[in-house]
Amino acid sequence: SYELTQPPSVSVSPGQTARITCSGDALPKKYVFWYQQKSGQAPVLVIYEDVKRPSGIPARISGSKSGTMATLTVSGAQVDDEGDYYCYSSYATGDYRGVFGGGTSLTVL
Amino acid sequence: EVQLVESGGGLVQPGRSLRLSCAASGFTFDDYAMHWVRKVPGNGLEWVSGIIWNGGNTQYADSVKGRFTVSRDNAKNSLYLQMNSLRAEDTAVYYCAKDVSPAMWNMDVWGKGTTVTVSS
C-alpha cells in the first residue's frame, strides 16, 4: 500500500523556523494537503494544493513541494503552533484513495 | 457557520455492528462530497471512506472495504457510516469531514468526532 512518510517529531524554540517534511512516490503527480490537530480537537486544514493557505491561517505557515517531498514551514514559530501536523494526499488513479502521513508532533519551547 | 456533528459512537462487541451519523448545517450539503476519517488512539489519522455529492460513487480504505458502507441523505443533510463485523482495531475517534468539491478532493471542515470502542 502507498505511504507518506513524516518525521515523528520536530522541536524548535519560539521565533525559530520549523520545517516538517512529507515524502511519497506519487507526490510529483498528486497535490499535498496539510492539517494541524491540537490535543482533543478536530483537525484544521492549514495548506491545500501544495502551497495555498486557507483564509484565517497565518502567513507564517507556508507549504512547498519538490519532487517526492513536500514541506510545511512555520516561520517564527509560536507556542500556539504546537500540535500534530499531518500531510494528506490521494494516490489511486481512477478510484479515490486517501492517505495520511504518520503525523509530526511540533513542539515549540 | 459550517457545522458537522457526529453521533452514534459507543462501546460494541467484536463482530457486531454500529451506525454512525453526521448532521451537517451551514452549507449546501448536496454541493459537496463527504468523508469519514478516524484516529486510532496513539496513532495518526486514517482516511476511511468518501462519497460524492449525489452518492453515486463511494470509496473505501482497504482496511474497511467489504465491512463498512457510507451513504448520505441529502434531503436530511446527513451522512452515515454503517460499520459491520467490527474488530478491535476499528476502535477510534471517527470524524465526518466536508470536501471542497462535489467529487472527492480534500477535506476542509471537520466535526468534533464520535468515539467507537470495540471490545468484549
Interface residues (C-beta under 8 A of the other chain):
Chain A: S1 Y31 F33 Y35 Q37 Q41 A42 P43 V44 L45 Y48 P54 D84 Y86 Y88 S90 D95 Y96 R97 G98 V99 F100 G101 G102 G103
Chain B: H35 V37 K39 G44 L45 E46 W47 G50 Q59 A61 D62 Y95 V100 M104 N106 M107 D108 V109 W110 G111 K112 G113
